[in-house]
Amino acid sequence: MSDKKLRKLLTDLQETLEKTDKVDPETLEMVRELDEDINRLIDPESPENEYDTVIERAQSVETHFAINHPRAERFLREIIDTLSRVGI
């Protein structure tokens, strides 16, 4: 269930950014990398030692979004909360 929620949040985040007029390439790259990281964590065969790195990346992206894309920031908060609860 958490896997589906994370995927949905990532999709919602990307859709929100697509509707934003000014999304810089750096932001798009940050989201793409975070998406790849989370998909690796969701994969049952992935090593578990990447969990902290993904949480740190998500927090970094959240900080960037708080300043530049406040409407999309809420998705990052939900992603971080979901990752924390799941303890992937």
C-alpha positions in Angstrom: 0.0 0.0 0.0 2.8 2.4 0.8 4.4 1.7 -2.5 1.3 2.7 -4.3 1.0 5.9 -2.2 4.6 6.9 -2.9 4.1 6.3 -6.6 0.9 8.4 -6.5 2.6 11.2 -4.6 5.4 11.3 -7.1 3.0 11.4 -10.0 1.0 14.2 -8.3 4.2 16.1 -7.8 5.2 15.8 -11.4 1.8 16.8 -12.6 1.8 19.9 -10.3 5.2 20.9 -11.7 4.0 20.5 -15.3 1.2 23.0 -14.5 3.7 25.5 -13.1 4.8 28.1 -15.6 8.4 28.4 -14.5 10.1 25.2 -13.6 13.9 25.4 -13.9 15.9 22.5 -15.2 17.5 22.0 -11.7 14.1 21.4 -10.1 13.2 18.9 -12.8 16.5 17.1 -12.3 16.0 17.0 -8.5 12.5 15.4 -8.9 13.8 13.0 -11.5 16.6 11.8 -9.2 14.3 11.5 -6.2 11.8 9.5 -8.3 14.6 7.1 -9.3 15.8 6.8 -5.7 12.3 6.0 -4.4 11.7 3.5 -7.2 14.9 1.8 -6.3 13.9 1.6 -2.6 10.5 0.3 -3.5 12.1 -2.5 -5.5 12.1 -5.6 -3.2 15.6 -6.5 -4.4 17.2 -3.2 -3.6 19.7 -2.8 -0.8 18.2 -1.3 2.4 21.2 0.9 3.2 20.0 3.7 0.8 17.1 4.7 2.9 18.8 7.5 4.8 20.2 8.9 1.6 16.8 9.1 0.0 15.3 10.8 3.1 18.1 13.4 3.0 17.6 14.0 -0.7 13.8 14.3 -0.2 14.4 16.8 2.6 16.8 18.8 0.4 14.2 18.9 -2.4 11.6 19.9 0.0 13.7 22.9 1.1 14.2 23.9 -2.5 10.5 23.6 -3.1 9.5 25.6 0.0 11.4 28.6 -1.6 10.6 28.1 -5.3 7.5 25.9 -5.6 5.4 26.1 -2.4 2.3 24.5 -4.1 4.4 21.4 -4.8 6.1 21.3 -1.4 3.2 19.5 0.2 3.9 16.4 -1.9 7.4 16.3 -0.7 6.3 16.5 2.9 3.9 13.6 2.3 6.6 11.6 0.5 9.0 12.2 3.5 6.3 11.3 6.0 5.4 8.1 4.1 9.0 7.0 3.8 9.5 7.6 7.5 6.5 5.6 8.5 7.3 2.8 6.1 10.9 2.6 7.1 11.8 1.1 3.8 
